[in-house]
Amino acid sequence: MPNAVTALPAAGPAEAAAHFARKLSFETDCDDVHTALLAGDPGFMLLDVRGPAAFARGHVPGALNLPRRGITAGRMAEWPADTLFVCYCAGPHCNGADKAAAALAALGRPVKIMIGGMTGWRDEGFTVATEP
C-alpha cells in the first residue's frame, strides 16, 4: 500500500542526477566550507550576512560580516568579478542567505549559500569566533 514516500515514484536516475547536480551549483554545506577553510585558500569569500550584533556573538572564523543591505555594486567592486561568494545567515529558519545570494547574483556575481548557516555550523561542532 502506498504511503507519502512511495505514492509518487522517484525520478529516473538521469533526471535525479541532473536535479541534484544543479542543486549543488547553488549550495554547499558547513562541512565542505570547513574543509575548504582548513586547506588555506578556499577559493571563495565567506560572507556572514547577519547583523553586526549577531556576528559579534558568534560567526564562522574567517567570515566577513556583510549584511544584505550592504551588498551594493560599489562594495562588491572590492573583489574581482569572478570571486565566488558563499553566504550564510542564522540557519534553516532564516532566508537572509537566500536574499543576499539573490542580491549578489543580480550584480552578476557567482554565489552559493552555505545551508544550515550558524545553526548547522554549531551542530557540526566547528569552532565559532566571537568579537569582544
BAFI-3210 file (N, C-alpha, C; in Angstrom, 3 decimals, decimal comma, padded with zeros to 6 digits):
// residues 132
n [1|2|3|4|5|6|7|8|9|10|11|12|13|14|15|16|17|18|19|20|21|22|23|24|25|26|27|28|29|30|31|32|33|34|35|36|37|38|39|40|41|42|43|44|45|46|47|48|49|50|51|52|53|54|55|56|57|58|59|60|61|62|63|64|65|66|67|68|69|70|71|72|73|74|75|76|77|78|79|80|81|82|83|84|85|86|87|88|89|90|91|92|93|94|95|96|97|98|99|100|101|102|103|104|105|106|107|108|109|110|111|112|113|114|115|116|117|118|119|120|121|122|123|124|125|126|127|128|129|130|131|132]
n.u [000,850|000,647|002,413|003,087|005,699|006,120|004,013|004,283|006,333|009,929|012,137|013,645|016,989|018,742|017,375|017,280|020,034|020,715|019,103|020,105|022,775|022,436|021,252|023,411|025,009|024,083|024,338|026,257|027,644|028,113|030,243|031,745|032,533|034,021|036,119|037,301|038,142|040,046|042,009|043,341|043,471|040,578|039,183|036,958|034,961|033,773|030,727|029,094|025,917|024,323|023,262|025,505|025,526|024,714|026,755|028,940|028,348|028,891|030,482|031,499|034,890|036,994|035,046|033,518|031,672|028,931|026,139|023,060|021,932|024,175|025,266|026,223|026,799|029,031|030,359|030,910|032,725|035,166|036,217|037,536|035,727|035,174|035,112|033,997|031,284|030,226|027,442|026,028|023,562|021,594|020,462|018,497|015,988|016,028|016,037|017,956|020,452|019,633|018,416|020,635|022,234|020,645|020,821|023,562|023,765|022,142|023,842|025,590|027,404|029,162|027,740|026,981|025,014|025,612|024,214|022,318|023,617|024,649|023,497|023,780|026,577|027,342|026,056|027,637|029,818|031,924|034,503|033,683|033,983|034,225|033,450|034,834]
n.v [-001,177|002,202|004,967|008,249|008,577|006,708|007,078|008,758|007,971|007,731|010,000|009,281|007,914|009,559|012,004|012,585|012,790|015,077|016,981|017,021|017,719|020,264|021,506|021,439|023,315|025,649|025,600|024,811|022,940|023,080|021,406|021,096|023,767|024,189|022,309|023,346|025,865|025,080|024,153|026,379|028,149|028,749|029,446|031,021|033,757|034,097|035,112|036,419|037,230|038,270|040,650|043,038|042,646|039,980|038,726|039,439|037,952|035,375|033,719|032,175|031,414|033,562|034,550|037,324|040,018|041,093|042,474|041,968|044,374|045,836|044,904|046,070|047,421|049,093|048,317|045,622|045,869|045,770|043,254|040,889|040,273|037,586|036,376|033,935|033,975|032,867|032,660|032,930|032,691|032,856|030,256|027,334|028,392|030,917|033,215|034,928|034,394|033,501|035,820|037,539|036,115|036,299|039,052|039,313|037,712|039,220|041,318|040,191|038,417|035,393|032,969|031,053|029,451|028,653|026,008|025,490|027,421|029,324|027,726|025,138|025,093|025,199|022,852|020,957|021,086|022,788|025,296|028,459|031,865|034,878|038,326|040,834]
n.w [000,000|-000,904|000,593|001,956|001,105|-000,941|-002,722|-004,953|-007,656|-007,594|-009,289|-012,458|-012,824|-014,471|-014,562|-011,829|-011,261|-012,764|-011,499|-008,812|-009,247|-010,293|-008,072|-006,276|-007,454|-006,496|-003,757|-000,789|001,964|005,568|006,370|004,003|003,594|005,942|005,594|003,274|004,206|006,101|004,431|003,611|001,225|000,206|-002,132|-002,268|-001,005|002,151|003,395|006,115|006,512|008,441|010,967|012,602|015,445|015,837|014,431|016,053|018,338|017,530|014,880|011,768|011,714|009,930|008,274|006,622|007,798|006,215|005,966|004,208|003,147|002,703|000,429|-002,378|-005,670|-005,617|-003,226|-003,773|-005,769|-004,669|-004,921|-007,315|-010,364|-010,790|-008,330|-006,135|-003,980|-000,832|001,063|004,325|006,940|009,911|010,112|009,144|009,553|008,617|005,913|005,071|003,837|001,348|000,342|000,263|-001,537|-003,811|-004,250|-004,794|-007,107|-008,804|-009,207|-010,895|-009,804|-008,963|-006,813|-003,884|-001,338|002,085|003,344|006,309|007,849|010,734|012,683|011,642|011,478|014,182|015,040|013,798|015,365|014,943|015,334|016,679|016,141|018,080|018,746|020,832]
ca.u [000,000|001,477|002,404|003,501|007,012|006,075|002,849|004,835|007,586|011,152|012,565|014,614|018,371|019,308|016,686|017,728|021,429|020,697|018,499|020,993|023,949|022,009|021,071|024,733|025,617|023,540|024,570|027,299|027,267|029,074|031,431|032,556|033,129|035,034|037,250|037,956|038,824|041,224|043,017|044,124|042,998|039,349|038,670|035,723|034,849|032,663|030,000|028,072|025,025|023,518|023,625|026,751|025,398|024,720|028,118|029,806|028,051|029,482|030,499|032,488|036,195|037,391|033,936|033,374|030,306|028,396|024,686|022,467|021,746|025,482|025,696|025,983|027,784|030,250|031,056|031,377|033,830|036,415|036,675|037,482|034,396|034,966|035,156|032,834|030,846|029,403|026,690|025,268|022,835|021,414|020,211|017,417|014,796|016,338|016,287|018,892|021,466|018,990|018,256|021,963|022,655|019,876|021,402|024,850|023,511|021,632|025,016|026,425|028,448|028,953|027,359|026,336|024,699|026,019|022,997|022,492|024,036|025,327|022,927|024,467|027,997|027,438|025,658|028,787|030,845|033,070|034,877|032,949|034,731|033,401|034,053|034,673]
ca.v [000,000|003,417|005,936|009,563|008,465|005,881|007,374|009,245|007,264|008,532|010,386|008,380|008,232|010,690|013,207|012,834|013,247|016,459|017,808|017,191|018,472|021,669|021,983|021,648|024,514|026,772|025,498|023,974|022,725|023,524|020,566|021,444|025,077|023,976|021,617|024,285|026,883|024,462|023,964|027,607|029,029|028,043|029,767|031,789|034,724|033,691|036,269|036,294|038,313|038,695|041,952|043,088|042,097|038,521|038,375|039,572|036,853|034,139|033,588|031,254|032,065|033,950|035,156|038,774|040,435|041,997|042,322|042,019|045,750|046,365|044,309|047,043|047,334|049,751|047,493|044,372|046,187|045,497|041,918|040,584|039,894|036,134|035,879|033,186|034,336|031,893|033,404|032,197|033,501|032,193|028,831|026,937|029,195|032,268|033,271|036,008|033,958|033,474|037,213|038,041|035,438|036,900|040,377|039,110|037,226|040,352|042,131|039,410|037,740|033,979|032,856|029,870|029,609|027,567|025,548|025,255|028,649|029,181|026,571|023,965|025,172|024,790|021,444|020,150|021,188|023,572|026,460|029,704|033,051|035,944|039,653|041,341]
ca.w [000,000|-000,966|001,679|001,473|000,466|-002,147|-003,565|-006,219|-007,924|-007,652|-010,627|-013,076|-012,443|-015,222|-014,102|-010,459|-011,316|-013,243|-010,453|-007,665|-009,698|-010,379|-006,702|-005,685|-008,030|-005,741|-002,322|-000,210|003,362|006,583|006,362|002,834|003,858|006,972|004,975|002,361|005,007|006,702|003,389|003,499|000,157|-000,141|-003,461|-002,151|000,081|003,006|003,907|007,143|006,107|009,578|011,507|013,367|016,804|015,716|014,025|017,231|019,276|017,033|013,424|011,226|011,641|008,578|007,548|006,608|008,082|005,197|005,913|002,867|002,671|002,332|-000,835|-003,440|-006,744|-005,160|-002,229|-004,371|-006,671|-003,942|-005,279|-008,744|-010,845|-010,769|-006,950|-005,663|-002,639|-000,117|002,071|005,337|007,918|011,202|009,960|008,240|009,822|008,142|004,473|004,792|002,876|000,028|-000,086|-000,078|-002,768|-004,908|-004,492|-005,449|-008,461|-009,577|-009,538|-011,804|-009,048|-008,666|-005,410|-003,316|000,080|002,976|004,005|007,740|008,495|012,025|013,380|011,107|011,852|015,588|015,125|013,374|016,401|014,455|016,119|016,447|016,555|018,651|018,837|022,210]
c.u [000,896|001,339|002,905|004,854|006,915|004,936|003,265|006,144|008,770|011,457|013,548|016,032|018,959|018,686|017,136|019,159|021,492|020,153|019,485|022,283|023,607|021,858|022,424|025,467|025,140|023,936|025,754|026,899|028,405|030,357|032,326|033,245|034,259|036,290|038,022|038,724|040,091|042,355|043,836|043,648|041,721|038,802|037,337|035,856|033,600|032,027|028,969|027,154|024,060|023,969|024,891|026,654|025,421|026,110|029,053|029,590|028,637|029,358|031,551|033,827|036,579|036,274|033,994|031,916|029,878|026,894|024,149|022,351|023,065|026,015|025,275|027,054|029,104|031,043|031,643|032,529|035,186|037,012|036,638|036,114|034,128|035,039|033,870|032,534|029,995|028,767|026,075|024,591|022,676|021,234|019,011|016,134|014,918|016,576|017,219|019,962|020,886|018,831|019,600|022,461|021,924|020,447|022,740|024,667|023,000|022,757|025,979|027,535|028,142|028,717|026,753|025,924|025,264|024,770|023,295|022,882|024,768|024,774|023,633|025,924|028,189|027,070|026,800|029,909|032,062|033,284|034,078|033,809|033,761|034,183|033,869|033,589]
c.v [001,241|004,266|007,263|009,531|007,752|006,208|007,928|008,519|008,235|008,884|009,349|008,820|009,438|012,004|013,577|013,363|014,709|017,399|018,068|017,917|019,959|022,261|022,293|022,840|025,775|026,752|024,600|023,750|023,115|022,706|020,889|022,795|024,930|023,348|022,552|025,360|026,327|024,296|025,227|028,579|028,416|028,328|030,496|032,783|034,357|034,927|035,857|037,485|038,736|040,083|041,884|042,492|040,576|038,024|038,403|038,437|035,527|034,026|032,556|031,992|032,342|034,576|036,672|039,098|041,473|041,772|042,609|043,442|046,420|045,806|045,241|046,873|047,964|048,917|046,247|044,615|045,980|044,143|041,727|040,025|038,396|035,533|035,155|033,620|033,209|032,645|032,461|033,184|032,667|030,685|028,557|027,742|030,610|032,237|034,414|035,628|033,916|034,891|037,809|037,412|036,011|038,274|040,259|038,650|038,351|041,303|041,384|038,645|036,263|033,796|031,498|030,235|028,409|027,148|025,237|026,500|028,387|028,013|025,298|023,920|024,687|023,316|020,514|020,182|021,982|024,796|027,678|030,853|034,075|037,240|040,136|042,397]
c.w [000,000|000,300|001,114|000,767|-000,875|-003,100|-004,927|-006,473|-007,946|-009,102|-011,157|-012,740|-013,180|-014,767|-012,687|-010,453|-011,756|-012,171|-009,319|-008,042|-009,781|-008,970|-006,052|-006,299|-007,314|-004,270|-001,992|001,244|004,290|006,540|005,171|003,015|004,873|006,377|004,054|003,130|005,645|005,698|003,140|002,447|-000,396|-001,540|-003,427|-001,003|000,857|003,634|004,939|006,923|007,213|010,034|012,346|014,771|016,778|015,328|015,229|018,222|018,819|015,534|013,012|011,155|010,188|007,762|007,654|006,890|007,045|005,117|004,513|002,338|002,276|001,030|-001,962|-004,507|-006,303|-004,185|-002,874|-005,342|-005,991|-004,314|-006,785|-009,136|-010,758|-009,361|-006,618|-004,235|-002,089|001,042|003,091|006,264|009,188|011,063|009,079|008,418|009,269|006,635|004,088|003,780|001,465|-000,520|-000,504|-001,376|-003,975|-005,264|-005,224|-006,891|-009,357|-009,986|-010,455|-011,119|-008,864|-007,165|-005,107|-001,900|000,835|003,740|005,469|008,502|009,808|012,836|012,932|011,507|013,284|015,753|014,731|014,412|015,993|015,343|015,684|016,970|017,125|018,665|020,274|022,307]
res [m|p|n|a|v|t|a|l|p|a|a|g|p|a|e|a|a|a|h|f|a|r|k|l|s|f|e|t|d|c|d|d|v|h|t|a|l|l|a|g|d|p|g|f|m|l|l|d|v|r|g|p|a|a|f|a|r|g|h|v|p|g|a|l|n|l|p|r|r|g|i|t|a|g|r|m|a|e|w|p|a|d|t|l|f|v|c|y|c|a|g|p|h|c|n|g|a|d|k|a|a|a|a|l|a|a|l|g|r|p|v|k|i|m|i|g|g|m|t|g|w|r|d|e|g|f|t|v|a|t|e|p]
***
